[in-house]
């Protein structure tokens, strides 16, 4: 299996429907967590994801019609994620008790069904329609996708079957030394300068973090500052320092 993740190019209407899906998934997760806590206090038993979904349809959907505006896969997968979170809590020492999700933090949802890629960078999604991506998508069949939000951008990710084929040697292999003063020094004497983008990004992070700390909690200015900080975090994660670790050898062309 090979994974693929790319940014979506959306209009305002599409952003709204994605936010609705993420909101329903978050609501289902929090409702399921509250229900599990109550059930365990009363019966010392925790309901399964299947039982929770049956109760969700009977008790929650009937009084919240906005559940029917999104795909049923979003709340279903949210309850499966909750069940997995409980299992991790019981089996993995480093995992804590499941926490309630907050709006704007790790918003995401799951979709499956009629998904089709066409024209290179367009993908058909159930209940959402055709959306465009910034990158060319692999022309492969897809069973399910996960859509997530980071800062002010939405991303789509999925897995697909992939067969790797050995490539022919294009030239002589040389050694590469990853350093601090220079990004890379090759055994043939060539050097690549370190742009120090990560250090610059860290300075911007510190400045925006201070700006957030000075704002009044709950104010509009604080929310604006948090959004700006999230954008800087996203850029810092994409700096060359992360990619340096992936470098191994370079082929002489």
N, C-alpha and C positions, 0 to 999 in steps of 0.2 A: 504494500500500500504506500502511496505517496500523498502527502498533504499539500494543499494549496490555499493561500490566503491573499486577498487583494482588497483594495479600497473600492467602495461603490460610488458611482457618480449619480446623485439623486436630485430630484426636484423637491419642492416643499411638500407636495402632496405625498410623495413616497416617504419622505422623512417622518411625516405624521403617522402613516400606517405602520412603519417600523417601530416607532415609539409606542404605539398602541400594543403591538405584539409583545414588546419587552415589558410593558406595564402589566399586561395580563399574566405573563409568565412570572413576574415578580409577585403579583397579588396571589396567584395560586401557590407559589412556594411559601410565602409568609402565612397564608391560611393553613396550609398543610402542616407547617411547623407548629403553629399555635394549637392546631387540633391534636397533633401527636403529643405535645406537652400535657394538654388537658386529659387525654385518654390515658396516658401513662400514670398520671397522678391519681386517677380514679380506679383503673383496672390493672396497673402495672404491666400493660401490654401496649405495643405500638402498632398502629394499623399499617398495612402494606401500601405500596403505591397504587395498586389496583383498587383496593378498598377506598383509599382517599379519592381516587378519581370518580368512583361511583357516587360518593357522597358529594363531591364537588358538582357533578351534573345535577344532582337532586336538590342540593341545598343552596349552592352559590350561583350557578348559572341562571336559575329561575328568577332570582331577584337582581341580577346584574346583567342586563341585556347586552352591554358592551362586550361581553365574552363572545357573542356570536358575530362580532365584527372582525374577528381574527381567526386564524387557523386553529383547529383543535389540538394540533401538534404542540403548540407553545405551552399550554398548561399541563398537558400530559407529560412532556419531557421534564418540566419543572418539578413535578412530583417524583419522577424517577431520579432526578438529580438529588432531591431531598433524601430519598431512600439510600442512595449511595453515600451521601454525606453522613448519615447515621451509621452506616456500616463502616466507613472509614474511621469515625469517632470511636467505635467499639474495637476495631482491629489494629489501627495504627496509632501508636503512642503520641506521635507529634501532631495529630489532628485533634482539634478542639471540638466542643459541642457546636452543632450547626447554629448559625446566627441569622437573624432576620435581615433581609436585603433592603437596601435603601435606594431611593430613586437617584439616578445619575451615577451610581457606582457599579461598574461592571455590568451594565445593561446588556442582555443577550437573550436570544431565543433560538429554538430549533424548529426546522421545517423538514418535511418529507412528503413524497408523493410525486406529482407530475412536475419534474424539474428537467429543463432542457436548455442546452447551450447552442446558440446559433450566431452567425455573422461575427464570429471571433470574440467580441467582448459584450455580448448580450446574453442574459440568462432569464428564463421564464420561471417564476416562483409561484407556488399555490397561494391564492388569496391576496397576492401582492401585485402580480403581473410581471411585465418585462422591465428589468432594471439593467443599467449599463455599468460596466466596470472600467477602471483606468488602464487595466492590463488585458492582454489577449488571454483568453481562458483556454485550457486544454480541451480539445474536442473529444471528450470521453463521456460515457453515461454516468450520471450522478444519482444516487439514491436519496441522500439527505444533505442538508447544509446547516451550518450554524452562523447566525448573524449577530455581530457584537458591535458595541459602540465604544470608541476611545476618544476622549476629548469631545470634539464636535464632528467626528467622522464615523461613518459606518463601514464595517468590513464584513466580507463573506468568506467562509472557510469550508472546505470539504476534503474528503479523501477519495481516492480512486485507485484502481488496479494499475500497476505500472511495471513494465518489463524493461530492465536496463540492458543495453547492448554495449559490448566493449568497443571503445574507439581506437582507431589506429594511432600510433605514435607519430606526432607531427614534428618533433624535433628533439634535441638533446635535453635531458632533464638536468636541472641545476638546483642547488640548495638555496634556501631562503632563511635568513635570520631575522626574526621579529624583534625590534628594539624599541627604545624610548626616544632617544634623540632623533633617530630616523625610523620611519614606519617599517622599512624592510631593506636589508642589505643582501644582495645576491652573491653567489660564489664567483660570478663572472666580473664582479667589481661594480656593477650598477647599483645605485641607491635610490630610494623613494622617500621623499621628505614627509615628515609627520605634520599634518595640518593642525593638530591639537584641537580638533573640533570639540572633543568631549570636554576639555578643560574650559573652553568658552561657554559650552552649554551648561556646565556646572555653575558658572558665575551667574548666568541668567536665571537658573533655578533658585539660587540663594536670594537674588533680588526679588523675584516674584513670591517666594515663600515669606519673606519679610512683609511684603505688601499685603498678603493674605492675613498674616498675624495681626496687622494693625487695624484691620476692618472689624466692624461690629458684627458679632455672630448673629446670623439670621437676616442681615441687611442685604439690599440689592447690590450694593457695591462689593460686598464680600463674595456674593455669587459670581459677579463679573470677574473678580480677581481669581477665584477658583478656576473658572473656565480658562483664563489666560495661563494660569499655572499648569493646567492639564495639557494645553497645547505645547508649552515649553517642555514638559515631560515627554510628550510624544516625539518631539524633535530630538531630544537628548537620547532617547532609546534608539534612534536611527543613525547615530553618529558612527564614524568609521571604527571607533574603538571596539565595538561589539564584533565587527567583521574581521578585525585583526586576528582574533582567536581562531577564525575559520581558515586562515591562510596556512598553507603547508609548503607546497612546492610550486614553482612557476616553470612553465615550458618555454624554452627559447624558440621564438618564431623565426 
